[in-house]
Amino acid sequence: MLNNIGLPGLLLIAVVVLVLFGRGKISGLMGEVGKGITAFKKGVDDSTKELDEADVAVKDVTPEEEKDKA
């Protein structure tokens, strides 16, 4: 259904969105999206650092029956 939009269709959609919402609202929305993406990346980096710094031993929780089969 949406496979055949093409460049003219995308341009038409962009013009309609621009007319409906105006340049100010669209730029404000894009700014908020950028802040959200930045906050998400920062959160992922922070959690990765916490996991790397944590000294947690990995415990094998495989049931005994499956250990015997292997």
CYANA upper distance limits for C-alpha pairs under 8 A (distance plus 0.5 A):
  5 ILE  CA      9 GLY  CA      5.67
  5 ILE  CA     10 LEU  CA      7.20
  6 GLY  CA     10 LEU  CA      6.91
  7 LEU  CA     11 LEU  CA      6.67
  8 PRO  CA     12 LEU  CA      6.67
  9 GLY  CA     13 ILE  CA      6.73
 10 LEU  CA     14 ALA  CA      6.66
 11 LEU  CA     15 VAL  CA      6.69
 12 LEU  CA     16 VAL  CA      6.72
 13 ILE  CA     17 VAL  CA      6.66
 14 ALA  CA     18 LEU  CA      6.60
 15 VAL  CA     19 VAL  CA      6.64
 16 VAL  CA     20 LEU  CA      6.59
 17 VAL  CA     21 PHE  CA      6.49
 17 VAL  CA     22 GLY  CA      8.21
 18 LEU  CA     22 GLY  CA      5.61
 18 LEU  CA     23 ARG  CA      6.75
 18 LEU  CA     26 ILE  CA      7.97
 21 PHE  CA     25 LYS  CA      6.57
 21 PHE  CA     26 ILE  CA      7.14
 22 GLY  CA     26 ILE  CA      6.95
 23 ARG  CA     27 SER  CA      6.60
 24 GLY  CA     28 GLY  CA      6.65
 25 LYS  CA     29 LEU  CA      6.55
 26 ILE  CA     30 MET  CA      6.66
 27 SER  CA     31 GLY  CA      6.65
 28 GLY  CA     32 GLU  CA      6.87
 29 LEU  CA     33 VAL  CA      6.75
 30 MET  CA     34 GLY  CA      6.65
 31 GLY  CA     35 LYS  CA      6.78
 32 GLU  CA     36 GLY  CA      6.66
 33 VAL  CA     37 ILE  CA      6.73
 34 GLY  CA     38 THR  CA      6.67
 35 LYS  CA     39 ALA  CA      6.62
 36 GLY  CA     40 PHE  CA      6.63
 37 ILE  CA     41 LYS  CA      6.72
 38 THR  CA     42 LYS  CA      6.68
 39 ALA  CA     43 GLY  CA      6.64
 40 PHE  CA     44 VAL  CA      6.75
 41 LYS  CA     45 ASP  CA      6.66
 42 LYS  CA     46 ASP  CA      6.57
 43 GLY  CA     47 SER  CA      6.63
 44 VAL  CA     48 THR  CA      6.60
 45 ASP  CA     49 LYS  CA      6.69
 46 ASP  CA     50 GLU  CA      6.73
 47 SER  CA     51 LEU  CA      6.69
 48 THR  CA     52 ASP  CA      6.68
 49 LYS  CA     53 GLU  CA      6.59
 50 GLU  CA     54 ALA  CA      6.52
 62 THR  CA     66 GLU  CA      7.21
 62 THR  CA     67 LYS  CA      7.20
 63 PRO  CA     67 LYS  CA      7.02
 64 GLU  CA     68 ASP  CA      6.79
 65 GLU  CA     69 LYS  CA      7.05
 66 GLU  CA     70 ALA  CA      6.93
